[in-house]
Amino acid sequence: MTEFQYVDSTLRDGSHAVDHQITPEFCRDVVAGLVGAGVRNIEVGHGAGLGGSSLLQGFARTENVDLFDAAASVLGDATLFTLLIPGIGVMDELREAVDHGVSGVRVATHVTEADVCLQHIELGRKLGIKTMGFLMMTHMAPPEVVAEQARMMAEAGAEAVYLADSAGHMLESEVADRIAAVRAAVSCDIGIHAHNNLGLAVADSLSAMRAGATYIDGTLAGLGAGAGNNQGDVFATVARRMGIDLGIDEFALMDVAEDVVRPQMTSPQVIDRASLTLGYAGIYSSFLHKAIEVGTRYGVEPRDLLLEAGRRGAVGGQEDMLEELALEFVERAPAGAAR
């Protein structure tokens, strides 16, 4: 029987949805609840990972190392993961994270840029921590390219390679095709990180499992960028209905989601027109808040900004493009038009 591993990213991807205002107290309460529910893999940190607190990515209320310390204080023997995007975070920050209780890292790149992270994967292995590759925006490359990039990560030492549908753009068949291609190319484990901009995160996660994925990400109450992530409490309940044992108490997850996470959410995780447009256009989910803020400031409909960014092939880290697009829309507007 295949053993599936659930990885909770409430305290990392969920950081995007609360403007990176996670406190050590909230972190400690969520981790304690997750551990009590049987979750063995928990990711913590700024939404953009190590080094993420910045003008471009958004300043965090709490330093990553302080969140790691809070998590480690109630972690037990679960694995504490963090995210490292080369170019945002650096290797010394990973070494520091390990000193503060981090025992796993997901090293992330754009789907066609795995070559920039191979030394970071090698470092993770040398540090003796659980090390995974994490390919973002996987809808932007065909299955054979995704497979080749995953192979590079695996050969560098990644113990698992993740396919992230960062835009929440893929249909079930598209997820399955990419997972199957990677399964044929690597011998390591494969993971799926799904966003819910088209309302398919649970279905896409199940599709990935059928195609060979064994690591599945989720977040409590769906807290995450865009319309949120695969909702962990829902996913665990669906898995139970299907006879899949994740080793998790789904009712305990429901309680943590309802009693701890929801009271701290700045707004519900819903699929509104802006987040739905993210999924339709294939735009990185972290663009959502920036599009709303820029659109409001310039009097431009956020949906128009996102659609144009999609046409131009925007990827994660190019959120500032929205400012340029807004100015173009304003310049093209008829004289005297309301903005």
N, C-alpha and C positions, 0 to 999 in steps of 0.2 A: 504494500500500500504506500502511495506517495505521501511523504510528510511535508505539509505546507507550513511556512513560517509567516506569521503576520508581523509587520513592522509598523509601529505607530509614529506618525510624523506630525501630530497635533502641535508639538512644541517647536517645530521647525517650519514646515510649510504653513502651519496656522499662524505663524508670526506675521506673514504678509497681510492677513485679514484683520489684524488688530494694530496695524501700523508699527509693528515691532515693539510693542509696549508690554511685553511679557515680563512679569516680575519673578523674583526668586520664590516668593510665596506661592504664586499660581503654579509655577513649574513644579515645586515640591508636591503640591496637592494633586496635580495631574499624574505625575509619575507614581506617587503612592497608590492612586486609584488604579492605574494601569497594571502595576505589579500585583495588586490585590486581585485583579481580574484574570491574572495568568499571562499577561503580555510579557514576552521575553526579549523583545527588541524595541528600543525607544530612541527616537531621534530628537535632538535638542539643539537649539541655537537660532541665530538670526535667520530669516527666510533665505538669504543669499549665502548662508553658511559662514565659515571662518572668514574674518575680514569684511564681512558684509555691511557692518554699520558705517555708512558713508552718506555723503550728500546725494549721490546717484541712487543708491539702493534703499536709503532711508536710515536715519539714525535710530539706534536701539535705545530703549530705556535702560537696559541692563547689559553689561558686558557678557559675552559668551561664557567666559570662564566662571563668572558668578552663577550663571544658569547651570553650568556643568556641576559646580559644587553643590548646588541645591538639589539637583537630580541625583547625584551620587550618594547624598545623605540618606536617601530612602530607596535606592535602586536594588538592594540585595545583590543577587548574582545575575541579574538581567544584563544585557549588552546595551551600553550607552553609545549611540551613534551620533556623529555629526556630519555635516556636508562640507566638502572642500571643492570650490571651483577655482582651478588655476587661473591666475590673473586677478582674482578677487581676494582669495586667501593665499597664503604662502606656507612653505613647508615648516618654517619655525613655529607658526601658529598651530600646526598639527602636533608638533612635539609638545608645545605648551598644553594643548588640550588633553593629551595623554596624561600629563602630570596632574590634571584636574578630574581624572576619573573616566575619560572617554576611552572606550575599548573597541570602537568600531568606526570606520569612516567610509562614506560614499564619495568617490572622486568623480566629479561631474564635468562633462563638456557638451558642447553642441554635438549633434549626432554625427557630423562629418569631421570632428576635430579630436578624435581620441588620441592622436599622436602627441598632443600637448600635455597629456596627463600621465604618461607612462612612468615617469620618474616619481610622481606622487604616489602612484599605486605601489611601486617598489618600496618607497619609504614606509608606507603603511604596513607592508609585510615585514620589513626590517624592525619596525617598532613592536611587532608581535600582536597587532590588533586585527580584528576582522575587517577585511578590506574588499570593497566592492567598486566596480565601475558603474557609472550612471550616465547613460546617453539621453540627453534632453532633446525635446522637439523631434521625436522619432518619426512623426508623420511627414517630415520634410525630406526623407530619403527612402528610396525603395527598399524592399526586404533584403536584397543581396548586398546593398551598401551598409545597411544596419548590421548585417551579419559580419561583414568584414571588419567594421569598426569594433564590434563586440569581441571578435577574435583577437584583435590587437590588445584590448584590455585584458583578456584572459591570459594571453601569452606573457603579459607583464606581471602577472601574478594575482589578478582579481579573482577572488573566491566566488563571486557572483557578478553577473552583469545585469544591470537594470535597463529596461526600456521605459522612458518617461513620456507619457502623452501630456506634455507640459501645457498644451493649448486646449486639452479636452476636445480634440478634433476628430479622433479616429473612431470609425465604426468597428463593431465586433470582428468582422472579417479582416479588416486591416490590421488590427491587433494580432489576431491569430496568425496571419501570414508572416508578420515580422517575428513573432516569437518562434514559430516553426523554423524559419530560416536561421535564426540564432541557435536554436536547439541543434540543428544539423551542423553548425560550425564550431561549437564549443562544448567542452565536457563539464564546465563548471555550472553552478546553479544560475537560474535566470529569474529576474524579478520584474514586476509591473508596478508602475506608479501612475495612477489614472486621475485625471481631473474631470469634473462633472459639468462642464459648460454646455454639453449637449444632453445631459441627463443620462449618460451611459456609463458612468464610472463603475458601478457595481457589475453591470453586464460585461463591460470590457475586462474587468478583473477576472471574472469567471471564464471568459473566453480565453484569456491568457493562461489560466490554470489548465484548461483542457488542452491547450497547445504545448504545454511543457513548462510553464513558469511555476516555481515553488515558493518564491518570496512575493508577498502581496502587501502593498502599502495601503494605509488608511489613516483617517483622522477622526477624532471624536466630534460628533455633530457635523462632520464634513468640513470642519474649520480649515480654510486654506485659500490660496490665491484664486482669483476668478470666482466661479460659482462654488469653489471648494473642491475637495478631494473625494475619492472613494470613502463613503461614510462608514467608518469602522464599526460602529455599533449596529448599523443596518447590515453591513457585509457579514459580520459574525453571526447575525441572526439568520440571514439567508443561507449561509454555509451550514448552519445547524439543521435547517429545514431540508437541505440537500444531503444530509448525512455525512458532511465533511467535518472532521474533528480538528479544530485549530488549537485545541488545548486552552480555550478561552471561555470564561463565563460571560456569555453575551448579556445577561441581565445586569451583571456588575458593570459592564461597559456602558450600558444604557444609563445606569445611575451616575457614573462619572460624567458622561456627556451632559446629562440633564442638570445635575446638581453643582458641578464644578465648572464645566466649560461654558455652557450657554449663558450663565449670568455675567461672564466676562466678555461676551461677544459684543462688538460695537454695532452690529447689524446682523440680521439673519442671513444664513448662506442660502440664497435663492438664485434661481436662474432668471434673471431679468434681461431686458433687451441688450444691455451692454455686455454682460457675461455670455449670453447666448451668441452674440456677435463674435466674441473671442473665439468660441468653439467653431463657428461657421467659417470665420476667416483664417483660422489656424494661427492665432496670435498667442504668444507666451502669456500665461494667466496673470503674471505680475504686472502687466500693462493696465489692468482694469482701473485701479485707483488713480493712476497717473492720467489716464484718458478722461476720467470724470473730472479731475482737478483742472487739467488743461482746458478741457471743453468748457467748463464753467467760467474760467478766467477769460477766455477769448470769445465766448458766445458761440461756440461751435458744438454741434451734436457729437457726443463721444462716439456714437456708432459710426459716424462718417470718418472720424479719425482712425478707428480700428480697422474699418474696411480698407481704407487707403494704405494703412501700415501693412495689412495682409497682402495687398496687391504688390507692395514693394519688397515683400519677403523679409519683414523685420524679425529679428531673433532676440532672445534674452540679452539684456545689457544695452539695448538700443532704445530704451524708453524715452530718451531725450528727443528722438525723432518726432515724437508727438508735438513738441513745441514748434518744430519747423513746419509740420503739416498744418497746424492750427494757423500759423502766420500765412501760409499759402491760401488757406480757405478764406481768411479775412481779406487778403489782397484781391481775391477773385470775386468777392461779394459785390453786387451792384452798389453803386454810390447811394447812400441814404438807406440801404437795407438794414432792417433791425437785426442786431446781433446779441 
